[in-house]
Amino acid sequence: MDSEARTLEMVFPEHTNPLGNAFGGFVLGLMDKVGSYAAARRAKKPVVTVAVGRVEFKVPIRSGDLLEVVAHVVKVGRSSLTVQVDVYKERFGGGEETRVLATRGELVYVAIDREGKPTRVDA
Ligand SMILES: CC(C)(COP(=O)(O)OP(=O)(O)OC[C@H]1O[C@@H](n2cnc3c(N)ncnc32)[C@H](O)[C@@H]1OP(=O)(O)O)[C@@H](O)C(=O)NCCC(=O)NCCS
């Protein structure tokens, strides 16, 4: 599938606050990276992030959780691509029955040419 990207990442203590919950910025960074991979796959061109839409942190993510970040292109414009990014958390060693949707957001990317200007994405 050319408009999807995914990755797995472990949450380590350095990604958390003193309460043991993951920093929102750590999760957002993962979402932005994987979202850009999905957008660039679809565009077949480099992309940059132009906007981060609504992001919902539904349940806390803790140190030791395994995160699966799944990104799908949901809309393609002239040069822009909107990507839905879902973050599932799973207890490391807990099995798939511990897997829950933890965070969801929409990010927008723009395909760029060599000068960094917006360039058309093929339909
Ligand atoms: C992204 C960038 C190349 C766009 O350049 P621009 O001249 O403003 O582009 P345009 O106004 O022609 O818009 C290009 C596309 O982006 C979309 N767009 C622009 N701003 C947007 C926003 N705030 N939200 C959603 N889409 C947006 C436009 O609707 C357009 O979509 P379309 O081509 O599918 O119709 C430029 O703003 C840029 O380089 N920004 C910095 C990107 C960056 O460094 N990101 C990393 C984060 S630090």
The ligand as an ORCA input file, in Angstrom:
! r2SCAN-3c Opt
* xyz 0 1
  C       4.947     24.499      3.264
  C       5.359     25.660      2.377
  C       6.361     25.171      1.312
  C       4.094     26.148      1.681
  O       4.439     27.245      0.898
  P       3.320     28.340      0.522
  O       3.903     29.235     -0.508
  O       2.764     28.923      1.757
  O       2.251     27.410     -0.174
  P       0.809     27.697     -0.736
  O       0.136     28.855     -0.086
  O       0.936     27.681     -2.240
  O       0.030     26.373     -0.272
  C       0.476     25.096     -0.683
  C      -0.506     24.074     -0.173
  O      -0.427     24.041      1.250
  C      -1.723     24.225      1.818
  N      -1.575     24.953      3.060
  C      -0.868     26.075      3.265
  N      -0.967     26.471      4.554
  C      -1.757     25.541      5.165
  C      -2.253     25.385      6.488
  N      -1.952     26.255      7.459
  N      -3.040     24.333      6.751
  C      -3.354     23.429      5.800
  N      -2.911     23.524      4.513
  C      -2.144     24.576      4.209
  C      -2.484     25.040      0.778
  O      -3.887     24.878      0.932
  C      -1.970     24.402     -0.494
  O      -2.626     23.168     -0.719
  P      -2.940     22.623     -2.222
  O      -1.725     22.870     -3.076
  O      -3.203     21.165     -2.051
  O      -4.127     23.383     -2.715
  C       5.990     26.840      3.210
  O       4.969     27.434      4.001
  C       7.102     26.354      4.109
  O       8.211     26.089      3.644
  N       6.825     26.233      5.427
  C       7.805     25.683      6.379
  C       7.729     24.141      6.383
  C       8.622     23.547      7.429
  O       9.757     23.938      7.598
  N       8.077     22.566      8.145
  C       8.780     21.908      9.201
  C       8.261     22.318     10.538
  S       9.396     23.344     11.385
*
